[in-house]
């Protein structure tokens, strides 16, 4: 188990838990938390036991209210771009591309960068008390960690524009209706519901689940090529090819 003051990380059997733990600031993200998130995701990649990741936070009031204003307002434009925006984008991209599926447990507020963090996950389970917003325009800025791309892909351009242009909050019920979250459950049952999802997924063949995730997320020629290359490397023909190369003889391929 690895921990910082504001992000906790532990592995319990096939499930890795990444837990935001800054409730006094509603889990507003600062540089330390971003670094800890990246380290936690990297550690799950190195574990052969982990089959699923749960991203959650402590308390009931908020999942995450986004970037800590005190962390980014003192920055120069160049620092804002290089040290904050690009860094956050890289870490959320890392989360989205994690080998294992990621489930986000959302209670209370999921605003701005906090909602963008949830959008980087594969599944979102929300408490019925959850509220969602992209309030950046109210501060004179715009979403910077992939919200203008991921949100329209998930709920459609018109609804994404509504959220981003107005900055207004939507309820958990509306979020489920729009497809922003997979399921809404009573707040008291949130963690049980998330664990049930995690256990159901982790009971399935991990390589099949992880392969399906990659194909859904990145249906590109490169993704297909990498998967096909890995699969072909373990055929009988591949074994014969390596053996014939080592033995300096013509290969006898059998198509299996």
N, C-alpha and C positions, 0 to 999 in steps of 0.2 A: 504494500500500500504506500502511495506517495501522497503527501499533502502539502499545501501552502496555507497561509492564513485565510485565504479567500476562495480557494478551489480545492476540493477534496477529490481524491481518486482512489478507487479500490476495485479489486477484481474478486468476485465471489463465484467460483465455478466458471460457467460459460458466460457470465454476465459482468461487464465492466460498468462501473458507476462513475460518472463525472458530475460532481455536485458543486454548484455555485454556492458560496457561503459568505455572503456579505449582506446580510439582511438589513442592517442598519442603514445601508445605502440602496436598498431595493435591488441589490446585486448589479449595480451599475458597473460596467466593465472598465477596468483600468489596465495599464500595460502589464502589470504583474499577472492579472487574470488571463489576459490574452496569451502570455507566455506559458502559463500553467495549462491552459486548454490545449495548446499545441503539443506540449510535452505528453499530456495524457493520451491524446489521439495517437501519437507516435508509439507510445508504449503498448497500446492495444494492437497495433500493427505487428509488433514483435512477438505477440503471444499467440501460440497455436491453440490455446484453450479457449480464448474469448470468441464467442459466436455472435454476441450482440452488445451494443453500447446503449446505456440509458443516460441521457443528459437531463439533469434535474436541478432543483435549487431548494434551499432550506426555507422554512417558514411558510406562511399562507398568503401574504400580501402581494408578492410579486414573483414571477419567474425571472425576469430581467427587464429593467427599464432602459437598456441601451448603454451607449457610451457615457462614461463619466465626464460631464461637462468640464469639471475642474482639471481633468487630465488632458483635454485637447484644446481648450480655449487659449492657453498661453503659447501655443505653438505658432511658428511662422508658417506662411503658406507652403514653403518647401518641406518643412518638417511635417506639416499636416498631411501632405500627399505621401511622403516617403515613409514616415514612421508610424502613421496612424491609419490612413485610409488603405494604402497598399498592404500594410501588415494585417489589418483586419480581414481584408479580402482574401489574402493568402491562407489565413487560418480557417476561415469559413469554407474555403475551397477544399482545404485539407480534410475538414470534417465531412463535407459532402462526398468526397472521394474515398473515405475510409473503407477498408475492405469489408468490414462488418456493417450490417444495418444499424442505424442509430434511431432510437425512439426518444422523443422529447416529451417530458412531462411538464405541462404548463398550468400553473395556478396563478391567480391574480393578474397583475399587469405583464403584458408582453409588448413592449413599446420600442420603436426605433430599432437600434442595433440588437435589442433583445429579440424582437420579432425576426430580424434578419438571421440571428443565430438559430432560431427555431426553424426557419426556412431551409437552413443548411442540413437539417435532419431528414431522414426518410419517412418517418411517421410522427405525427403530433397528436397526443392525447391530452385533452384539456379538461380542467375542472369547470363545472357549470358557472363558477364565479369569475372565470378568466375574462380579460378584456384585451383587445388587440388594437394597435394603432401604429401608423407611420407619421409621427408628429413633426418631422424635421422642418416642414415649411413654416411652422409656427415659430421656429427659431431662425428663419432666414436661410436655411440650407436644404439639402436633399439627402435621401438615403445614400450611404456611401459604401456599404458592405454587401452589395449584390441585390438589394431589395428591388431596384427597378428592373432587374432581370428575372429573378426567381419568383417574385410575387405575381407578375402577369402570367408566367407560365403555369402557375398553380391555380389561380382563380379567374384568369382572363384579363384582358387589357382594360375593359370598361370598369370592372370592379377594382382593379389595382389603381387605376387613375382616380377613382372615387376616394380610396383610402389615402393615396399620396397627395392629391391636390387639396383635400379638405383637412387632412391631419386628424380627422375625428375618430373616436373609438367605435369599435363594433363589439357586440357581445359574443360569448361563446356559441350561443345558438345560431347567430348569423354566420359566424366563422365556419361552423359545421355545414350549414346550408350552402355556403359558397365554396366549400371544398378546401378551406384553409387548414382545417383540422380533420383528422380521421374519425374521431369519436369524442363526445362530450359525456362526462360522468359526474356524479355528485362529488363535491370537493373532498369529502371524507373517504371516498373510494378511489381517489386518483392513483395513489401509489400501488394499490392492489390491482387496479385495472392495467397499469403499465407493466407490472410484473407478470400478469397473466399473458399479455401480448408477448413479452420477452421470452417467457418459458415456452410458449407455443412455437415461436420462431426458432428458438435455440434447439428444440427437439428435432428439427428437420436437418437434412443433410447440409452441413455448413458450406461445402464447396459449391453445391448447387444453388444455395441461397445467395452466396457472394457473387457467383457468376451471373445470376439473374439480375442482381443489383447493378452490376457494371453494365450489362446490356441495356437495361432500362434507362440508366442515367446517361450513358454515352454510346448510343447506337451508331457508332462511326466505323469506318473501315479499319482504323487503327485498333479499336477495341476488339473487333472481330478477328483481326490478324493476330493480336496477342493471345487471345483465347485459343484460336486454332493452332497456333504455334506450340503453346503449352501442351495441348491435347496430343498433337502429332509426335511430340518428343517422347511419349511413353507408349507408342505403338510397337508391335513386334517388328515392323519394318524399320523403325528407328533404331531398335536394338541391333538388328541385322546390319544396318548401315554403319553404326559405330564399330561393331565387331569386324566387319569387312575392311574398314579403314585401318583398324589396328593390325589386322592380319595381312594387310596389303593384298587383298584378293577382290575379285568382282562381287558385288552384293547379289544376293538371291532374294529379292523382294517377293512377298506372298500376298500383299494387299490386306494385311491385318495388323 
